Amino acid sequence: MPAHGSADLLDLSALSFTDPGGTDDVTLPRVITPKNEECKIPADRVITPKNEECKIPADRVITPKNEECKIPADRCIEARPPVSPSSAANDEGAQTELPDPDLAEWMSSVPPPEFASCAADDEGAETELPDPDLAEWMSYVSAEMNWRVVIVEFIGQAMYALLGPLCWPILCILYDGGTAALGNRGFWVRKETMPFFIVQTVMWGGLFTSLVTLAVYRPPEVKLVELKLCLSALFMRSITIAVKYAYVPYDQWTRVNTEHMPVEYIRSLLLLIAWRTIPAATRDFYTRLSLRSVLGDSGMWPDFSMQFMSWPVSKQQRRKVQMRVGKTTQKMLRVPTGKILRFNHLFRETAETCNVLEFQAAKGAGDVKADPTFEKAKLGGRLSVEAVFDYIVRSVVRRDTVVFRVAEGASFIVALAICFLPCILRSAAGNAFAGDSVEARIVIIGMMPYNLLAVYSSNAFILVAARDMWRRRAMLRSCAALLSFQDAYRINCPAEVKMLPILDLMDASTLHSWMKLRMLCLDFGRFFSLRIEAFATVFTGCALAMLADLLLLLHVPSYRESVDMNFTDLAVTGTLAISVLGSIVTLVALGSEVNGSTHRHSFLLNRQRLAAIAMCRDVSRRDPADRKEISSVDLDDTHNLAEVADFIDVLCSDIAAEHEVHPVKLIGLYCGYSLLSTIYVVPSYVISQVVTFCTDSDAGTDVYCTLAGNVG
């Protein structure tokens, strides 16, 4: 009999029912009658629903043997009947096998039967409970940008910035939702998002009044560059918010349009709230998301652990570490106590250490309450990847707040300078700070709140991007610090990470866990990193467009005359464009170091591979009598060293291949010195053109570089 059709009869024959008398299970012979034929099976062999009259068609009857039907209706099993003709046995216990030719024809023409069954409602039935961590992960993680969402959100954000509450009906149609979609975005009065609504409404009121006044009265004191500044800030802010929603899973974005989302969820998506200075709750939340992404379900996290080597205090420990690193350093002989000196200092923060010769005396002091993860690692314990990753994340996030403490204030000062620069230059030229006429003052003052907030938020977005790239660099340097005691591979690491000893990479499970740790460091905050790469590309395009507009002013006389060009145009356009490009250069420099971590990790792993091969060859060449002189610890370390060396070789190849496929990119290009050189060329060329333009007295273009402009 062919295998395709045998499964149908086999499944039916496997059915058994419990004897109502409480004895054994009764196996029921299966009789299926052909279609359009009368059922001639006795009534005591028909399975009927509980307390119901048997209404099963004759061509689909399955009967038990000499038993009364007492199967509840919710547990009946239906099977499709075969279409080939056959006859059922009339007498008890008789069963007629279908003819093989007809059965073969039936199997070739009829699809496999569909069984309808209901889950048991009594004990013994296992129902899988919903996984809240998985649902949480699915609502945040998306690796692809949805371009439809980008367009919809950009239109919605720009429209509300220009029209405010006047466009509520259009926004409801655009988002295919009601007040829930508007309330979640701060466009509608909602108690939980009231601060966002108030800020955006005030910004809209000033901008709308300013643009209407400008369109009606056209005051001559207002320069076109001020309108360009406003529109540029509006574009950069709107596209950044649109990119945020584009990386939200589409199902979750649909929920944002149709349901009132918790304010905690809304705040967790905001770049300036959740990812600038990371709160502890947000840090732990995204740590769990990364663990879920890389290690799987939370029940699998304890399966990945790392074996540390203790700090080399004794002679035997120093000999063991020496075989791993190949070179003794001062750092290796300085045992940390767990205390950080000059805590939160920008440049001089470091870990307190003591000489290995003084370690026993310092050990009994007991005046330092160190982190449990550090204490266990210092003694050569085995730690889970979850614990080590959480330790690194906490250290990096704490250090991040110190490194970028000054940059926060500088970002706001730059935004103030850009927004007030036209007014300052207007005042320097002898005119009123906000214009002489009432209409000019309405336009200039009305634009000011939106310009200030939009420019500052754009600068803050770039600053957050730099902080995110710095965190990734620090985490990958922390991974390298676990492979070597040398200062060159522990530089720019948090002090807490510098206190950790190295890993015992002669253990294959530790190697595998270190690989997972590296993947976790790359995945941490991936949702924000993808958004940053997208809007950084857009910001670069905006800066290049501003510089292109400046070049048009320099080389097209009719354009210069139409905008009444003077030094204000050069100063405002150049300041905004160069500030954006300068931030992009910082991102590229940090991204270049992130890409360089691949070569650093491969080098340190290959050094461990060389040590493993050397140890294996050393032991294999010793005489049996000499091998007895080796300590049992060393003999354990050299067990399966060939397999460890092969594992390291494959791991290095995997790191190199991953780097080729998924390097850190900005504006679609590899972050490296070639991209840095390219970015340097553009502003350098523009600056040289401006200098030539402003010093060319023969052509008479130097008059445009004054505050008064070409008054003749």
TISEKE-680039 format. One line per 10 residues: number of its first residue (from 1); for each residue z, x, y of C-alpha. Coordinates in Angstrom, 2 decimals, m for minus. Each point is the difference from the previous one (the first is absolute). Layout:
<sites>
NUM = Z/X/Y; ...
</sites>
This chain:
<sites>
1 = 0.00/0.00/0.00; m0.83/1.48/3.41; 2.86/1.22/2.14; m0.97/m2.13/3.00; 0.84/m3.30/m1.54; 2.79/0.99/m2.31; 2.42/0.27/2.89; m0.23/m3.75/0.61; 1.13/m1.02/m3.46; 2.45/2.86/m0.25
11 = 1.84/m1.08/3.15; 0.27/m3.53/m1.26; 1.24/1.01/m3.41; 2.73/2.11/1.51; 1.76/m3.06/1.44; 3.33/m0.98/m1.51; 2.49/m2.74/0.77; 3.73/m0.23/m0.57; 1.13/m2.41/m2.64; 1.89/m2.90/1.61
21 = 2.48/0.23/m2.79; 1.10/3.40/1.20; m1.40/2.08/m2.88; m2.89/2.39/0.17; m3.16/m0.04/2.04; m2.78/m2.07/m1.51; m3.46/1.47/0.07; m2.54/m2.69/0.73; m3.43/0.02/m1.56; m2.56/m0.43/2.72
31 = m2.63/m2.67/m0.40; m2.56/m0.41/2.76; m2.39/m2.89/m0.39; m3.57/0.13/1.21; m1.03/m1.76/3.15; m1.06/m3.68/m0.19; 1.50/m0.48/m3.41; 2.85/m2.21/m0.99; 3.32/1.66/m0.58; 1.08/m0.72/m3.58
41 = 3.27/1.91/0.02; 3.17/m1.94/m0.77; 2.13/m0.97/2.96; 2.94/2.08/m1.25; m2.06/3.12/0.64; m0.99/m0.65/3.62; 1.71/1.89/2.82; 0.79/m2.45/2.76; 1.80/0.43/3.30; 3.67/m0.83/0.04
51 = 0.65/m3.76/0.24; m3.68/m0.59/0.61; m2.73/m1.60/m1.99; m2.46/2.46/m1.49; m3.02/m0.01/2.29; m1.53/3.28/m1.05; m3.69/m0.41/m0.76; m0.92/0.09/m3.64; m2.08/3.09/0.47; 3.00/2.02/1.32
61 = 2.84/m0.86/m2.42; 2.30/2.65/m1.42; 2.42/m1.37/m2.60; 3.07/1.42/m1.74; 0.55/m0.20/m3.70; 2.06/m3.01/m1.17; 2.10/0.06/3.10; 0.61/m2.56/2.66; m1.22/1.09/3.42; 2.92/0.81/2.27
71 = m1.57/2.47/2.37; 0.64/m0.74/3.69; m3.00/m0.78/2.11; 0.50/3.03/2.20; m0.40/2.33/m2.98; m3.15/m1.32/m1.58; m2.93/2.39/m0.44; m3.56/m1.17/0.33; m3.01/1.74/m1.43; m3.67/m0.58/0.55
81 = m1.67/m1.39/m3.11; m2.89/1.77/m1.66; m3.34/m1.68/0.54; m1.33/0.75/m3.45; 0.47/m2.75/m2.58; 2.67/0.33/m2.63; 2.13/m2.34/m2.06; 3.76/m0.06/m0.15; 1.88/m0.30/m3.24; 1.16/m3.50/m0.89
91 = 2.73/0.82/m2.40; 3.20/1.86/0.72; m0.13/3.76/m0.03; m3.77/0.16/m0.19; m1.98/2.07/2.53; m3.72/0.53/0.19; m1.41/3.20/1.47; m2.85/m0.33/2.48; m3.36/1.21/m1.20; m0.79/3.49/1.17
101 = m3.48/m0.70/1.47; 1.26/m2.87/2.12; 3.03/1.97/1.06; m2.15/2.88/1.07; m2.21/m2.36/2.01; 3.05/m1.54/1.63; 1.50/3.35/0.93; m3.25/1.09/1.63; m0.33/m3.15/2.14; 3.57/m0.99/0.90
111 = 2.31/2.11/2.20; 3.49/0.87/m1.26; 2.41/m2.93/0.15; 2.33/m0.47/2.93; 3.53/m0.80/m1.06; 2.14/m2.07/2.29; 3.67/0.71/m0.45; 3.11/m0.47/2.02; 2.85/2.49/0.28; 3.12/m0.83/m1.92
121 = 2.68/m1.56/2.09; 2.91/1.11/m2.14; 1.78/3.24/m0.63; m2.00/2.91/m1.35; m2.78/m0.28/2.58; m0.05/3.00/2.36; m1.28/m0.65/3.52; m0.73/3.01/2.22; 1.83/m0.30/3.29; m1.88/0.67/3.25
131 = 0.25/3.61/1.14; 1.17/m0.01/3.64; m0.82/3.69/0.42; m3.57/m0.56/m1.17; m0.46/m2.98/2.30; 1.39/2.05/2.89; m2.30/2.91/m0.82; m3.07/m2.25/m0.19; 0.76/m1.49/3.42; m0.02/3.39/1.75
141 = m2.33/2.34/m1.86; m3.76/m0.04/0.57; m2.22/3.05/m0.17; m3.13/m1.57/1.49; m0.76/m1.16/3.51; m1.27/m3.56/0.31; m2.67/0.09/2.69; m0.05/m3.78/0.36; 3.68/0.09/0.87; m0.64/2.82/2.50
151 = m2.57/m2.09/1.86; 2.07/m3.19/m0.04; 3.19/1.72/1.13; m1.72/2.04/2.70; m1.59/m3.12/1.46; 3.31/m1.86/m0.16; 2.04/2.78/1.61; m2.54/0.66/2.76; m0.44/m3.72/0.66; 3.73/m0.62/0.39
161 = 0.34/3.05/2.27; m2.67/m1.44/2.31; 0.51/m3.78/m0.30; 3.54/m0.37/m1.35; 1.12/m3.57/m0.84; m3.35/m1.33/1.23; m1.61/1.12/m3.25; 2.54/m1.54/m2.41; m2.48/m2.53/m1.45; m2.61/2.71/m0.54
171 = 2.57/2.29/m1.67; 1.07/m2.76/m2.40; m3.62/m0.36/m1.10; m0.50/3.77/m0.13; 3.02/0.61/m2.22; m0.61/m3.19/m2.01; 3.62/m0.96/0.52; 2.34/m1.74/2.40; 3.01/0.99/2.01; 1.24/2.15/m2.91
181 = m2.86/2.46/0.53; 0.67/0.13/3.75; 3.78/0.27/m0.39; m0.22/2.90/m2.46; m2.04/1.94/2.57; 2.19/m0.82/2.99; m2.60/m2.35/1.52; 2.14/m3.13/m0.39; 3.54/m1.03/0.88; 2.10/0.82/m3.04
191 = 3.67/0.88/0.03; m0.32/3.00/m2.34; m2.91/1.59/1.89; 0.98/m1.09/3.52; 0.22/3.59/1.42; m3.58/0.71/m1.08; m1.18/m3.28/1.53; 1.71/0.67/3.33; m1.38/3.54/0.32; m3.55/m0.99/m0.89
201 = 0.06/m3.05/2.26; 1.21/2.04/2.99; m2.71/2.58/m0.66; m2.64/m2.73/m0.23; 1.17/m1.72/3.18; m0.33/3.14/2.08; m3.31/1.08/m1.53; m1.58/m3.46/0.21; 0.99/m0.41/3.66; m1.28/3.48/0.77
211 = m3.40/m0.49/m1.68; m0.58/m3.41/1.60; 0.84/1.38/3.45; m2.25/3.00/m0.56; m2.90/m2.21/m1.10; 0.34/m2.36/2.98; 0.84/2.32/2.93; m1.16/3.46/m1.18; 2.36/2.00/2.28; m1.59/3.35/0.90
221 = 3.28/1.93/m0.37; m0.03/m0.57/m3.76; m2.10/2.63/m1.74; m2.01/m0.60/m3.14; 1.89/2.72/m1.84; 3.13/m2.16/0.15; m1.82/m2.80/m1.77; m1.33/2.51/m2.55; 3.55/1.20/m0.61; 1.17/m3.57/m0.58
231 = m2.82/m0.86/m2.41; 0.39/3.29/m1.90; 3.71/m0.62/m0.50; m0.71/m3.59/m1.08; m2.58/1.17/m2.54; 2.21/2.71/m1.52; 3.02/m2.30/m0.28; m1.99/m2.86/m1.53; m1.79/2.17/m2.56; 3.28/1.60/m1.09
241 = 1.55/m3.41/m0.67; m3.18/m1.15/m1.78; 0.12/3.02/m2.31; 3.60/m0.86/m0.86; m0.99/m3.38/m1.41; m3.13/1.43/m1.64; 2.15/2.04/m2.41; 2.19/m2.96/m0.94; m1.10/m1.54/m3.33; m2.34/m2.90/0.69
251 = 2.20/m2.56/m1.76; 2.93/1.10/2.11; m2.11/m0.17/3.16; m0.89/m3.59/m0.92; 3.72/m0.75/m0.28; 0.55/1.49/3.45; m2.54/m2.52/1.31; 1.51/m3.02/m1.75; 3.76/0.62/m0.38; 2.84/0.99/2.27
261 = 0.73/3.54/m1.22; 3.51/1.49/0.16; 0.56/2.06/3.11; 1.07/2.93/m2.21; m3.45/0.05/m1.56; m1.69/m0.12/3.41; 2.13/2.86/1.32; m0.63/2.09/m3.13; m3.74/0.00/0.81; 0.41/1.15/3.59
271 = m0.86/3.66/0.41; 2.23/0.60/3.01; 3.03/m1.74/m1.52; m0.17/0.89/m3.68; m1.65/3.43/m0.02; 0.82/1.77/3.26; 3.70/0.63/m0.59; 0.41/m1.28/m3.54; 3.14/m2.12/m0.52; 1.98/0.57/m3.19
281 = m0.96/m3.39/m1.45; m3.71/0.61/0.66; 0.24/3.51/m1.45; 1.57/m1.28/m3.21; m2.50/m2.86/m0.20; m3.07/2.24/0.18; 1.66/2.47/m2.36; 0.18/m2.80/m2.58; m3.61/m0.93/0.66; m1.13/3.58/m0.66
291 = 2.10/0.22/m3.16; m1.57/m3.24/m1.18; m3.50/1.29/0.77; 0.37/3.37/m1.74; 2.61/m0.50/m2.74; m0.55/m3.67/m0.85; 2.73/m2.55/m0.66; 3.54/0.91/0.98; 0.93/0.18/m3.67; m2.34/2.98/m0.38
301 = 1.47/2.06/2.84; 2.77/1.66/m2.11; m2.69/1.29/m2.39; m1.03/2.64/2.54; 2.55/2.74/0.58; 0.03/3.60/1.25; 2.00/2.94/m1.26; 1.31/2.29/2.75; 1.00/3.61/m0.43; 3.45/0.78/1.34
311 = 0.39/2.33/2.95; 0.08/3.53/m1.49; 3.69/0.81/0.33; 0.55/1.89/m3.24; m1.99/2.94/m1.30; m1.49/m2.06/m2.81; m1.11/m2.72/2.42; m1.59/2.56/2.31; m1.89/1.50/m2.93; m1.24/m3.43/m1.00
321 = m1.18/m0.85/3.52; m1.58/3.42/0.38; m2.21/m0.70/m3.02; m1.23/m3.17/1.74; m0.62/1.16/3.56; m0.94/3.62/m0.61; 1.54/1.18/3.26; 3.57/0.13/1.26; 0.50/m1.24/3.56; 2.95/m0.24/2.36
331 = m0.27/m3.79/m0.13; 0.56/0.08/m3.77; 3.29/1.87/0.41; 1.39/m2.32/2.70; 1.67/m3.02/m1.59; 0.24/m3.07/2.30; 3.36/m1.67/0.39; m1.42/m3.43/0.85; 0.82/0.15/3.71; m2.69/m0.05/2.72
341 = 0.53/2.20/3.05; m1.12/m1.09/3.47; m0.70/m3.49/m1.30; m2.87/m1.77/1.81; m0.97/3.13/1.94; m3.71/0.13/0.68; m0.56/3.65/m0.98; 3.18/1.56/m1.41; 1.14/m2.53/m2.58; 0.70/1.73/m3.33
351 = 2.11/m0.25/m3.13; 3.26/1.92/m0.34; m0.17/2.58/m2.79; 2.17/2.64/m1.57; m0.80/3.17/m1.89; m0.05/m0.30/m3.78; 2.77/2.61/m0.12; 2.19/m2.28/2.13; m1.01/m3.22/m1.73; 2.99/m0.21/m2.34
361 = 2.42/0.29/2.92; m1.89/m2.55/2.08; m0.34/m2.35/m2.96; 3.65/m0.89/0.01; 0.20/m0.78/3.68; m0.87/m3.66/m0.54; m0.37/m0.75/3.71; m3.67/m1.04/m0.19; m0.95/m3.45/m1.23; m3.63/0.51/m1.03
371 = m2.61/m2.45/m1.22; 0.38/m0.82/m3.74; m3.68/0.75/m0.58; 0.41/3.48/1.45; 3.20/0.65/m1.95; m1.62/m0.91/m3.29; m3.15/2.00/0.72; 2.00/3.06/1.12; 1.71/0.14/m3.39; m3.27/m0.21/m1.90
381 = 0.20/m3.67/m0.89; m2.73/m2.44/m0.94; m0.90/m2.56/2.66; m2.31/m2.98/m0.03; m3.14/0.07/2.10; 1.32/m3.05/1.80; 3.12/1.88/1.14; m1.92/3.12/1.10; m2.63/m2.03/1.85; 2.62/m2.07/1.78
391 = 1.82/3.22/0.97; m3.19/1.50/1.46; m0.92/m3.19/1.87; 3.44/m0.31/1.58; m0.10/3.64/1.06; m3.50/m0.18/1.48; 0.64/m3.25/1.88; 3.24/1.38/1.48; m1.73/3.19/1.13; m2.94/m1.96/1.39
401 = 2.21/m1.73/2.56; 1.11/3.41/1.29; m3.43/1.63/0.20; m1.62/m2.87/1.92; 2.96/m0.85/2.18; m1.57/1.51/3.13; m3.49/m1.34/m0.74; 1.14/m3.61/0.40; 0.87/0.47/3.66; m3.10/2.08/0.65
411 = m2.20/m2.77/m1.39; 1.41/m2.52/2.45; m0.36/2.42/2.94; m3.68/0.56/m0.85; m0.57/m3.77/m0.13; 1.66/m0.41/3.41; m2.12/2.80/1.46; m3.26/m1.49/m1.28; 0.80/m3.52/1.21; 1.21/1.00/3.47
421 = m2.50/2.82/0.54; m2.56/m2.20/1.86; 2.73/m1.29/2.31; 1.38/3.50/0.61; m3.45/1.38/0.85; m0.72/m3.03/2.20; 3.21/0.67/1.89; m0.86/3.71/0.27; m3.31/m0.94/1.62; 1.86/m1.80/2.77
431 = m0.33/m3.58/m1.28; 2.67/m2.43/m1.13; 1.56/0.61/m3.42; m1.26/m3.34/m1.40; m2.82/m0.66/2.46; m0.10/m1.42/3.51; m1.00/m3.59/m0.73; 2.00/m2.66/m1.79; m2.77/m0.46/m2.56; 0.04/3.71/m0.86
441 = 3.76/m0.06/m0.44; m0.22/m3.00/m2.33; m2.62/1.77/m2.10; 1.76/3.35/m0.17; 3.53/m1.31/m0.53; m1.23/m2.60/m2.50; m1.67/2.66/m2.13; 3.00/2.30/0.09; 2.22/m1.63/m2.72; m2.81/m0.23/m2.51
451 = m1.34/3.47/0.77; 3.43/1.57/m0.29; 0.92/m1.69/m3.26; m3.44/0.42/m1.56; m0.37/3.67/0.95; 3.56/0.78/m1.08; m0.48/m1.81/m3.32; m3.26/1.92/m0.57; 1.78/3.29/0.70; 2.85/m1.11/m2.25
461 = m2.47/m0.85/m2.79; m1.38/3.54/0.16; 3.52/1.42/0.07; 0.93/m2.01/m3.09; m3.14/1.33/m1.67; 1.13/3.55/0.75; 3.47/m0.73/m1.38; m1.45/m1.47/m3.17; m2.18/3.07/m0.52; 3.00/2.25/0.68
471 = 2.04/m1.86/m2.62; m2.73/0.44/m2.60; m0.21/3.70/0.79; 3.80/0.37/m0.28; 0.09/m1.86/m3.32; m2.76/2.13/m1.52; 1.73/3.14/1.24; 3.15/m1.33/m1.69; m1.95/m0.21/m3.26; m0.99/3.64/0.45
481 = 3.62/0.94/0.77; 0.98/m1.17/m3.48; m2.34/2.62/m1.50; 1.09/3.14/1.84; 2.96/1.58/1.82; m2.22/1.87/2.46; 0.36/m0.91/3.68; m3.78/m0.28/0.43; m0.03/m3.06/m2.25; 3.15/m1.59/1.43
491 = m0.93/0.15/3.66; m0.03/m3.28/1.95; 2.03/m1.69/m2.72; 3.16/m1.95/0.84; 3.22/1.95/m0.45; 1.07/m2.32/m2.83; m3.11/0.93/m2.01; 0.49/3.72/0.62; 3.40/m0.30/m1.69; m1.56/m1.05/m3.32
501 = m0.71/2.59/m2.70; m3.34/0.22/m1.77; m1.12/m2.05/m2.98; m0.13/1.24/m3.57; m3.75/m0.27/m0.51; 0.21/1.28/m3.57; 0.90/m3.58/m0.84; m3.12/m2.17/m0.45; 1.75/m3.21/1.06; 1.10/1.69/3.24
511 = m3.60/0.97/0.69; m1.12/m3.57/m0.54; 2.79/m1.30/2.22; m0.86/2.49/2.75; m3.58/m1.29/m0.08; 1.37/m3.54/0.44; 2.21/1.20/2.86; m3.03/1.44/1.77; m1.85/m3.27/m0.43; 2.99/m1.87/1.43
521 = 0.04/2.23/3.07; m3.67/m0.73/0.59; 0.50/m3.73/m0.58; 3.05/m0.51/2.22; m0.98/m2.32/2.84; m3.57/m0.16/m1.25; m0.41/m3.41/1.62; 0.63/1.56/3.42; m2.00/3.16/m0.72; m3.14/m2.00/m0.75
531 = 0.43/m1.93/3.24; 0.52/3.23/1.93; m3.19/1.57/m1.35; m1.94/m3.13/1.01; 1.23/m0.41/3.56; m0.01/3.76/0.63; m3.72/m0.11/m0.69; m0.40/m2.87/2.47; 2.09/1.79/2.63; m2.17/3.08/m0.35
541 = m3.06/m2.15/0.52; 1.57/m1.51/3.13; 0.79/3.44/1.41; m3.55/1.19/m0.66; m1.35/m3.15/1.68; 2.14/0.72/3.09; m1.31/3.56/0.15; m3.56/m1.25/m0.43; 0.54/m2.38/2.92; 1.29/2.93/2.04
551 = m3.13/2.00/m0.81; m2.12/m2.94/1.15; 1.84/0.07/3.31; m0.80/3.69/0.34; m3.70/m0.21/m0.85; m1.18/m3.47/1.15; 0.01/m0.27/3.83; m0.59/m3.75/0.08; 3.02/m0.57/m2.21; 2.14/2.20/2.27
561 = m0.99/m1.96/3.07; 0.55/m3.40/m1.61; 3.62/0.77/m0.94; 0.78/1.88/3.22; 1.07/3.07/m1.97; 2.78/2.31/1.19; 2.69/2.22/m1.48; 1.90/m3.04/m1.33; m2.76/m0.71/m2.53; 0.12/3.55/m1.30
571 = 3.79/0.14/m0.14; 0.66/m3.34/m1.73; m2.83/0.21/m2.53; 0.65/3.64/m0.80; 3.77/m0.42/m0.33; m0.23/m2.94/m2.39; m2.77/1.54/m2.13; 1.59/3.44/m0.23; 3.44/m1.45/m0.84; m1.53/m1.91/m2.91
581 = m2.04/2.97/m1.20; 3.02/2.29/0.31; 1.95/m2.31/m2.28; m2.89/m0.05/m2.47; 0.00/3.81/0.00; 3.69/m0.08/m0.94; m0.76/m2.39/m2.84; m2.81/2.23/m1.27; 2.24/3.09/0.12; 2.74/m1.72/m2.01
591 = m2.55/m1.50/m2.38; m1.44/3.46/m0.57; 3.40/1.18/m1.21; 0.27/m3.01/m2.29; m3.35/0.92/m1.53; 1.11/3.63/m0.25; 2.97/m1.02/m2.15; m2.42/m0.36/m2.92; m0.70/3.73/m0.07; 3.68/0.79/0.55
601 = 1.09/m2.13/m2.95; m2.74/1.34/m2.26; 0.97/3.58/0.82; 3.69/m0.56/m0.76; m0.78/m1.87/m3.23; m2.37/2.74/m1.17; 2.75/2.54/0.65; 2.24/m2.02/m2.35; m2.83/m0.14/m2.53; m0.33/3.77/0.14
611 = 3.75/0.33/m0.54; m0.15/m2.34/m2.99; m2.82/1.95/m1.62; 1.77/3.30/0.65; 3.26/m1.27/m1.52; m1.84/m1.34/m3.03; m1.84/3.29/m0.61; 3.17/2.01/0.55; 1.92/m1.89/m2.66; m2.89/m0.08/m2.47
621 = m0.39/3.81/0.16; 3.66/0.81/m0.60; 1.21/1.12/m3.38; 2.24/m2.48/m1.80; 2.93/2.37/0.47; m0.60/0.18/3.75; m0.29/m3.78/0.33; 3.65/m0.34/m0.99; 0.91/1.77/3.21; m1.56/m2.78/2.07
631 = 2.41/m2.71/1.03; m0.37/m3.41/m1.57; m0.71/m1.42/3.44; m3.10/2.17/0.35; m1.13/m0.87/m3.51; 0.23/m3.69/0.92; m1.98/0.63/3.17; m2.85/1.67/m1.88; m0.37/m2.85/m2.46; m3.42/m1.67/0.38
641 = m0.91/2.22/2.96; m3.66/m0.09/m0.97; 0.01/m3.79/0.35; 1.75/0.28/3.35; m2.62/2.47/1.24; m2.79/m2.37/m1.04; 1.79/m2.88/1.73; 0.21/2.00/3.25; m3.69/0.87/m0.25; m0.94/m3.67/m0.36
651 = 2.39/m0.96/2.82; m1.57/2.51/2.39; m3.46/m1.29/m0.86; 1.15/m3.56/0.62; 1.47/0.91/3.41; m3.22/1.76/1.01; m2.16/m2.91/m1.19; 2.17/m2.54/1.81; m0.27/2.06/3.16; m3.79/0.00/m0.25
661 = m0.12/m3.79/m0.41; 2.84/m1.11/2.29; 0.63/2.56/2.76; 1.60/m0.94/3.30; m2.75/m1.09/2.36; m0.25/m1.07/3.62; m3.07/m1.61/1.57; m1.51/0.26/m3.48; 0.11/3.82/m0.08; 2.14/2.47/m1.91
671 = 3.05/1.14/1.95; m0.47/3.71/0.43; m0.98/2.70/2.44; m3.62/m1.16/0.09; 1.07/m3.42/1.31; 2.36/1.64/2.48; m2.86/2.14/1.31; m2.22/m3.06/0.33; 2.60/m1.94/1.97; 0.62/2.98/2.29
681 = m3.69/0.22/0.88; m0.28/m3.50/1.51; 2.72/0.19/2.69; m0.91/3.60/0.72; m3.58/m1.00/0.71; 1.07/m2.92/2.20; 2.41/2.17/1.98; m2.71/2.60/0.60; m2.35/m2.73/1.24; 2.65/m1.38/2.35
691 = 0.70/3.46/1.41; m3.71/0.60/0.57; m0.38/m3.42/1.63; 2.95/0.46/2.33; m1.00/3.51/1.11; m3.71/m0.65/0.58; m0.06/m0.17/3.80; m3.76/0.56/0.14; m0.70/m3.26/m1.80; 2.68/m1.76/2.04
701 = 1.89/m1.29/m3.04; 3.25/1.69/1.00; 0.75/m2.85/2.43; 0.49/m2.37/m2.94; 2.95/2.07/m1.16; 2.08/m0.79/3.05; 2.38/m2.91/0.48; m2.24/m1.51/2.66; m3.17/0.29/m2.06; m3.48/m0.06/1.51
711 = 0.80/m1.66/3.31; m3.34/0.96/1.52
</sites>
